Amino acid sequence: MEIGPLNNLGKLDVSNNMLSGKIPSIIYSSLRGLEKLDLSRTNFSGQNPRFLQQISLKKLNLSLNQFEGQFPTEGVFSNATAISITVNKNLCGGIPELKLPTCPNTEPKGRDKSSSIKLMIPLLSGLLAQVLIMYLVIIFRLKKAKKESPLISSPTWGFLLRVTHENLFSATNGFSSANFIGNGSFSSIYEGVLDLGERLVAVKVINIDQRGAFKSFMSECEALRNIRHRNH
Ligand SMILES: Nc1ncnc2c1ncn2[C@@H]1O[C@H](COP(=O)(O)OP(=O)(O)OP(=O)(O)O)[C@@H](O)[C@H]1O
C-alpha cells in the first residue's frame, strides 16, 4: 500500500485492527502534521520507533500491543499524560513518571559506575591516611632534630660567637708566630684571647687556595655541629 504526503492529517486511528510487525515509517515521512495517533490493540511489535519523537504528536496510544525494549523519552514520549502504553510486554526505560523498569543493557553501566565509585572511596581514604601519617612522621622527626641540635638548644652551647676578622686579628696578636699552635693539612692554628682576656680560643686559618680545603672545611663544620670542644 502506498500513501502520498498527508501533511494536514491531524488524527489517525488505526486501533482494533489486526496489524502486525513494526510501526511503518510512513508515519514519519508522510504524516508530519499528525497530532493524535491511536495504534492501540493493533498487535504491533518490536522496539518503539524513535521517529515518533520527531513529529509533533500530542497524543499517542500504544496500548495493548507487543512493543518491547527501551522506551523513548523525547517529543511526545516526554509527557506521561500524552501517551498510553498499558499492556505492552517488556518495555523499559522512558521517563520516570511511566515507572517502567530500568533497561537491562543500561543497568550494568550504572552498576559499573557506582561500583567503581565504591572502590575509589577506600582507595582514596587509604591514600589520604598514608599522606597524613607521612606528614606526622616528618613533623615528629623535624621536632626531634630541632631538639637535638646542639647549636640551638644546648644550655652550655646556647649561643654562636660572632667575631670579626679584626677581633681575631687582635686576639692572636696579628696571627703572630708566638700564638701559632700547629699546622693541619689545609690550615694553621693560632691561640687567641677574646673578650679582654676572658675567653681562650683556637683560631683556625684555612688556606683556601689549597685544593680540597673547602671540602675539608665543610666536613669539619659538619663534625663540629655534632660534638663539643671546650676551646671551640
Ligand atoms: N681547638 C684546638 N685547640 C688546641 N689545639 C688545636 C685545636 N685545633 C687544632 N689544634 C692543633 O692544631 C693542629 C692542626 O689542626 P687541624 O685541625 O688544622 O689539622 P688536623 O685535623 O690535625 O689535620 P688534618 O687537617 O690533616 O685533618 C692540631 O694537630 C692540633 O695540635
The ligand as an SDF file (V2000), in Angstrom:
LIG
                    3D

 31 33  0  0  0  0  0  0  0  0999 V2000
   90.8400   23.5800   69.1740 N   0  0  0  0  0  0  0  0  0  0  0  0
   92.1440   23.3530   69.2750 C   0  0  0  0  0  0  0  0  0  0  0  0
   92.7760   23.5960   70.4360 N   0  0  0  0  0  0  0  0  0  0  0  0
   94.1070   23.4030   70.5070 C   0  0  0  0  0  0  0  0  0  0  0  0
   94.8400   22.9950   69.5210 N   0  0  0  0  0  0  0  0  0  0  0  0
   94.2920   22.7040   68.3640 C   0  0  0  0  0  0  0  0  0  0  0  0
   92.8870   22.8870   68.1560 C   0  0  0  0  0  0  0  0  0  0  0  0
   92.5730   22.5580   66.8890 N   0  0  0  0  0  0  0  0  0  0  0  0
   93.7100   22.1680   66.3150 C   0  0  0  0  0  0  0  0  0  0  0  0
   94.7360   22.2530   67.1840 N   0  0  0  0  0  0  0  0  0  0  0  0
   96.1380   21.9370   66.8930 C   0  0  0  0  0  0  0  0  0  0  0  0
   96.4420   22.3330   65.5610 O   0  0  0  0  0  0  0  0  0  0  0  0
   96.8910   21.2310   64.8050 C   0  0  0  0  0  0  0  0  0  0  0  0
   96.3210   21.2770   63.4010 C   0  0  0  0  0  0  0  0  0  0  0  0
   94.9310   21.0800   63.4870 O   0  0  0  0  0  0  0  0  0  0  0  0
   93.9960   20.9100   62.2610 P   0  0  0  0  0  0  0  0  0  0  0  0
   92.6730   20.6890   62.7690 O   0  0  0  0  0  0  0  0  0  0  0  0
   94.2200   22.0840   61.3300 O   0  0  0  0  0  0  0  0  0  0  0  0
   94.5720   19.7200   61.4940 O   0  0  0  0  0  0  0  0  0  0  0  0
   94.4140   18.1680   61.7940 P   0  0  0  0  0  0  0  0  0  0  0  0
   92.9680   17.9020   61.9820 O   0  0  0  0  0  0  0  0  0  0  0  0
   95.3050   17.8120   62.9200 O   0  0  0  0  0  0  0  0  0  0  0  0
   94.9250   17.5820   60.4800 O   0  0  0  0  0  0  0  0  0  0  0  0
   94.1850   17.4890   59.0780 P   0  0  0  0  0  0  0  0  0  0  0  0
   93.8530   18.9020   58.6760 O   0  0  0  0  0  0  0  0  0  0  0  0
   95.1800   16.8800   58.1910 O   0  0  0  0  0  0  0  0  0  0  0  0
   92.9830   16.6610   59.3310 O   0  0  0  0  0  0  0  0  0  0  0  0
   96.4510   20.0140   65.5870 C   0  0  0  0  0  0  0  0  0  0  0  0
   97.3370   18.9650   65.4060 O   0  0  0  0  0  0  0  0  0  0  0  0
   96.4370   20.4830   66.9990 C   0  0  0  0  0  0  0  0  0  0  0  0
   97.7090   20.3400   67.5850 O   0  0  0  0  0  0  0  0  0  0  0  0
  1  2  1  0
  2  3  1  0
  2  7  2  0
  3  4  2  0
  4  5  1  0
  5  6  2  0
  6  7  1  0
  6 10  1  0
  7  8  1  0
  8  9  2  0
  9 10  1  0
 10 11  1  0
 11 12  1  0
 11 30  1  0
 12 13  1  0
 13 14  1  0
 13 28  1  0
 14 15  1  0
 15 16  1  0
 16 17  2  0
 16 18  1  0
 16 19  1  0
 19 20  1  0
 20 21  2  0
 20 22  1  0
 20 23  1  0
 23 24  1  0
 24 25  2  0
 24 26  1  0
 24 27  1  0
 28 29  1  0
 28 30  1  0
 30 31  1  0
M  END
$$$$
